[in-house]
């Protein structure tokens, strides 16, 4: 099972979500930003690295939120979600189609990747 990380980044009462590229197998699906854990790194190290690589943001992880398992056709993943805050940088889209700051109550209005759906549901219901 692949381990994948995701960040719930809040700022000014809104949460950051990102949209996968058109060329991706999950084309234009929304997600909490993050990525695959590489050999030899912890999930926390992965998340800091992925957010820097994909969004040009420096983050500090402030806590663990939840884990979610999902079985895609290509294999099963464990999505490990953390709360994080931005400590530096400006959003630069190096991978994603777009990024948006939205209110917690609006998460249901976006077409999320399947593995992210349990996460936004729990978060929207007041988790965290």
Backbone as a ProteinNet text record, in pm:
[ID]
protein_1_A
[PRIMARY]
XXXXXXXXXXXXXXXXXXXXXXXXXXXXXXXXXXXXXXXXXXXXXXXXXXXXXXXXXXXXXXXXXXXXXXXXXXXXXXXXXXXXXXXXXXXXXXXXXXXXXXXXXXXXXXXXXXXXXXXXXXXXXXXX
[TERTIARY]
85.4	0	89.7	59.7	135.5	88.1	182.9	150.1	154.5	48.5	35	-4.4	51.1	20.3	-68.3	-135.2	-219.2	-217.2	-225	-223.5	-356.3	-405.4	-519.9	-459.1	-455.2	-392.4	-502.2	-513.6	-615.1	-548.6	-620.7	-571.5	-692.1	-703.9	-813.9	-950.7	-968.5	-1097	-1127.3	-1029.8	-1050.5	-947	-973.8	-886.8	-837.3	-713	-651.7	-679.9	-737	-754	-689.8	-649.8	-582.4	-649.1	-637.2	-699.1	-590.3	-605.3	-505.8	-501.5	-386.6	-373.3	-463.3	-493.2	-576.1	-517.4	-384.6	-316.6	-308.2	-352.3	-343.6	-454.8	-431.5	-536.5	-657.8	-638.3	-750	-774.7	-779.7	-790.1	-892.9	-843.5	-924.3	-1000	-968	-1026.1	-958.5	-1035	-982.9	-925.4	-829.7	-765.1	-705.6	-669.3	-586.5	-442.6	-362.1	-228.8	-139.9	-51.6	41.9	103	143.2	202.6	251.4	318.3	361.6	486.3	483	598.3	704.1	825.4	936.3	1011.2	1084.5	1162.5	1257.6	1258.3	1350.4	1301	1181.8	1132	1006.9	986.6	866.3	751.6	626.7	514.6	524.9	572.3	586.3	690.2	804.2	907.7	853.4	778.2	717.4	626.5	541.4	443.9	513	612.4	686.6	752.1	814.8	881	781.6	671.8	573.8	509.8	476.2	414.6	514.5	641	744.5	759.2	766.7	785.2	664.8	544.9	424.8	368.7	384.9	319.8	415.6	543	644.3	611.8	549.3	516.6	598.4	641.4	702.8	591	586	480.7	540.6	461.9	491	370.8	396.1	288.2	250.8	121.2	74.8	0.7	-26.6	-91.6	-142.5	-168.7	-224.7	-376.7	-442.1	-587.8	-649.9	-619.8	-678.3	-607.2	-631.4	-585.2	-708	-694.4	-802.2	-742.6	-799.1	-753.4	-850.1	-793.9	-877.5	-810.5	-891.9	-838.5	-875.9	-775.1	-790.5	-762.5	-794.1	-762.7	-612.8	-533	-387.3	-327.2	-407.5	-357.8	-417	-389.7	-445.7	-349.3	-406.4	-325.5	-375.6	-285.3	-319.7	-293	-397.7	-386.7	-371.6	-255.9	-222.9	-235	-331.3	-364.6	-319.2	-260.9	-210.6	-267	-273.3	-297.5	-162.2	-159.2	-33.3	-62.2	40.3	27.8	143	116.6	217.7	313	443.2	543.7	623.1	604	674.8	638.1	672.2	649.3	516.3	502.6	379.2	340.1	211.4	166.3	212.5	283.5	323.3	277.4	200	147.5	251.4	325.9	426.6	373.8	253.8	195.2	45.7	-24.6	-171	-224.2	-348.1	-419.6	-452.3	-499.6	-532.9	-535.9	-544.7	-557.8	-660.4	-737.4	-840.5	-843.7	-875.7	-906.2	-1057.6	-1112.8	-1259.1	-1300.2	-1425.3	-1478.7	-1510.3	-1497.8	-1521	-1654.3	-1758.7	-1891.4	-1907.3	-1809.9	-1819.2	-1744.9	-1683.9	-1609.7	-1697.1	-1823.8	-1915.7	-1939.2	-1907.2	-1932.2	-1823	-1719.4	-1606.8	-1597.6	-1554.2	-1542	-1405.9	-1401.3	-1276.5	-1235.8	-1104.9	-1052.2	-1111.4	-1142.1	-1210.5	-1144.7	-1013.2	-945.8	-961.7	-986.3	-999.7	-1142.1	-1238.5	-1378.5	-1401.7	-1354.9	-1376.1	-1309.7	-1200.5	-1128.4	-1210.7	-1260.2	-1336.8	-1467.1	-1527	-1650.7	-1627.4	-1522.5	-1490.8	-1454.7	-1377.1	-1335	-1455.1	-1542.1	-1658.6	-1752.5	-1759.1	-1846.9	-1788.3	-1675.7	-1619.8	-1494.6	-1442.9	-1317.4	-1205.9	-1125.8	-1012.7	-1050.8
-118.1	0	124.1	216.9	341.8	437	505.8	610.5	744.7	822.3	953.3	1052.2	1172.4	1273.1	1383.1	1452.7	1566.2	1668.6	1796.2	1904.7	1977.5	1999.7	2088.3	2219.6	2315.8	2444.9	2549.7	2607.8	2710.5	2847.3	2947.7	3085.3	3178	3268.1	3365	3298.3	3185.9	3117.8	3036.6	3022	2943.2	2831.9	2735.2	2619.7	2614.2	2571.3	2562.9	2427.1	2429.1	2306.5	2328.2	2219	2227.7	2133.1	2167.1	2087.9	2018.6	1888.5	1809.7	1852.4	1833.5	1875.7	1797.3	1857.3	1793.8	1661.9	1651.6	1532.9	1418.9	1441.3	1342.9	1238.1	1118.1	1015.4	1057.2	1146.7	1205.3	1347.1	1361	1490.3	1584.2	1700.9	1811.6	1781.9	1671.6	1643.8	1735.4	1772.2	1856.7	1769.1	1824.1	1749.7	1845.9	1789.4	1861.1	1838.6	1943.4	1926.8	1834.9	1763.9	1671.5	1582.9	1463.2	1373.3	1243	1164.4	1029.7	1032.1	948.3	932.1	851.9	906.4	837.8	752.1	655.2	566	646.6	614.6	678.8	808	853.5	976.6	947.3	1030.4	1018	1087.1	1057	1128.9	1280.9	1321.9	1465	1528.7	1462.9	1513.4	1520.2	1417.6	1413.9	1533.6	1560.4	1668.3	1803.8	1829.5	1955.4	1966.3	1857.1	1855.6	1876.3	1801.2	1809.1	1948.5	2009.1	2142.3	2243.9	2228.1	2318.1	2296.7	2170.4	2139.9	2182	2153.4	2175.5	2316.6	2380.7	2510.5	2622.5	2590.1	2688.7	2750.7	2672.6	2720.9	2646.1	2717.4	2656.9	2637.4	2519.5	2492.5	2436.1	2448.4	2383.9	2296.4	2169.4	2077.7	2104.4	2121.5	2155.2	2040.8	1932.2	1817	1718	1596.9	1492.5	1506	1490.9	1499.5	1360.4	1284.8	1151.6	1077.6	948.1	865.8	810.6	791.7	737.8	639.5	519.1	422.2	420.9	409.8	402.9	311.9	229.8	138.6	189.4	242.7	281.9	160.2	168.5	58.2	31	136.6	123.2	73.2	60.3	11.5	88	38.8	98.3	201.5	310.1	411.9	433.6	478.6	528.9	678.4	757.5	902.8	950	1009	1054.6	1207.1	1257.5	1399.9	1472.5	1588.5	1671.9	1813	1880	2023.7	2091	2199.6	2271.6	2419.8	2500.1	2643.5	2689.6	2791.2	2847.1	2932.8	2910	2989.9	3077.9	3057.9	3140.1	3102.4	3192.5	3168.3	3223	3225.8	3264.9	3149	3122.6	3009.8	3025.5	2924.1	2910.4	2771.7	2763.4	2634.1	2562.5	2471	2393	2257.9	2221	2092.1	2103.4	2171.4	2175.9	2271.5	2245.2	2331	2466.3	2459.1	2580.9	2549.9	2654.2	2642.7	2745.7	2711.5	2803.2	2800	2915.3	2925.6	2926.5	2829.6	2820.2	2805.8	2829.9	2811.3	2664	2622.5	2482.4	2431.1	2510	2468.1	2450.4	2496.6	2485.6	2364.5	2284.2	2167.6	2075.8	2063.8	1973.7	2018.3	2142.1	2196.3	2161.6	2088.7	2057.3	1907.5	1869.7	1730	1676.5	1621.7	1575.3	1437.7	1412.1	1277.8	1184.7	1059.5	968.5	953.7	946.5	927.5	1048.1	1165.6	1288.5	1309.5	1238.4	1260.3	1233.4	1120.7	1101.3	1210.9	1265.2	1369	1497.1	1542.7	1668.2	1650.1	1532.3	1509.3	1521.3	1458	1463.2	1607.1	1672.2	1810.4	1905	1889.3	1976.1	1958.5	1838	1810.8	1858.3	1928.7	1987.7	1920.8	1822.8	1760.9	1863.8	1860.9	1954.4	2078.5
0	0	0	-91	-98	9.7	69.3	165.9	94	113.9	50.6	159.9	152.2	253.8	196.5	287.3	248.6	361.7	323.2	421.1	422.1	541.4	560.5	609.2	517.5	546.1	557	674.4	698.2	706.5	656.4	664	654.1	748.5	750.2	738.1	806.6	807.7	683	593.9	471.4	464.2	376.5	359.1	215.1	197.6	65.2	1.8	-119	-197.7	-333.8	-396.2	-526.1	-625.4	-752.8	-859.5	-940.5	-956.5	-1030.1	-1177.4	-1242.3	-1382.1	-1477.9	-1591.5	-1694.8	-1742.5	-1743.4	-1796.4	-1695.3	-1573.1	-1466	-1480.1	-1425.2	-1429.4	-1346.5	-1251.8	-1175.1	-1224.9	-1354.8	-1422.8	-1359.7	-1318.3	-1266.1	-1137	-1071.7	-939.7	-837.3	-736.7	-629.9	-519.9	-445.1	-338.3	-236.6	-122.6	-27.7	-74.5	-85.4	-143	-60.5	-130.8	-67.6	-173.1	-134.6	-233.2	-173.1	-256.5	-220.2	-132.3	-28.6	59.2	-15.3	-18.7	-84.7	16.3	-35.8	48.3	136.9	264.8	356.8	419.6	383.6	445.8	528.4	629.2	711	638.5	675.2	613.8	634.1	750.1	776.4	684.3	666.3	574.7	432.4	393.8	261.3	239.7	336.3	319.8	304.6	386.7	377	238.8	192.7	61.4	-52.1	-50.1	-159	-169.8	-56.8	-60.7	-116.1	-81.4	-135.9	-286.6	-329.4	-471.7	-555.6	-507.8	-588.9	-579.9	-463.5	-442.7	-402.4	-385	-344.5	-207.7	-119.8	13.6	118.3	220.3	337.2	438.9	497.1	595.9	724.6	828.8	956.9	988.6	1015	1051.2	1196.5	1219.8	1354.3	1422	1349	1410.3	1307.4	1353.3	1267.5	1269.6	1154.2	1147.6	1140.8	1035.2	1018.6	906	897.8	786.1	714.4	583.2	502.3	402.6	395.2	295.4	178.1	57.4	-60.8	-163.6	-229.5	-330.4	-469.3	-539	-679.2	-766.5	-894.8	-986.9	-989.8	-972.8	-978.8	-847.6	-743.2	-615.1	-498.5	-379	-258.4	-200.3	-147.7	-82.2	60.3	144	276.3	272.3	284.5	282	426.1	456	590.9	591.2	668	664.2	789.5	767.1	875.7	863.9	977	977.1	959.8	884.7	863.2	846.7	872.5	849	761.1	683.8	594.4	676.8	658.1	727	631	500.2	402.8	261	169.1	26.9	-21.2	-151.4	-219.6	-309.5	-322.6	-404.8	-549.8	-595.3	-735.1	-778	-885.1	-929.8	-1015.8	-955.9	-1027.3	-1073.7	-1031.3	-1066.7	-1092.9	-1008.1	-1012.8	-1118.9	-1158.4	-1253.3	-1189.2	-1064.9	-991.6	-842.3	-762.5	-617.6	-573	-469.6	-419.6	-268.5	-211	-68.7	-57.1	14	25.4	172.4	198.7	332.7	356.1	479.6	517.8	464.9	474.9	432.4	282.6	204.6	58.5	1.7	85.8	36.6	-47.9	-11.2	-82.8	-226.7	-259.4	-393.3	-494.3	-451.8	-539.6	-562.3	-683	-723.5	-677.6	-556.6	-497.1	-547.3	-544.5	-569	-463.7	-500.1	-408.2	-270.7	-265.2	-136.4	-44.8	-101.9	-23.4	30.1	-23.6	16	165	222.6	366.5	450.5	400	473.6	477.7	361.6	365.5	441.4	434	508.4	658.9	707	849.2	889.6	807.8	836.6	836	737.1	725.2	843.5	895.7	1010.2	1141.9	1134.1	1255	1306.6	1231.5	1273.2	1272.9	1374.8	1380.6	1441.6
[MASK]
++++++++++++++++++++++++++++++++++++++++++++++++++++++++++++++++++++++++++++++++++++++++++++++++++++++++++++++++++++++++++++++++

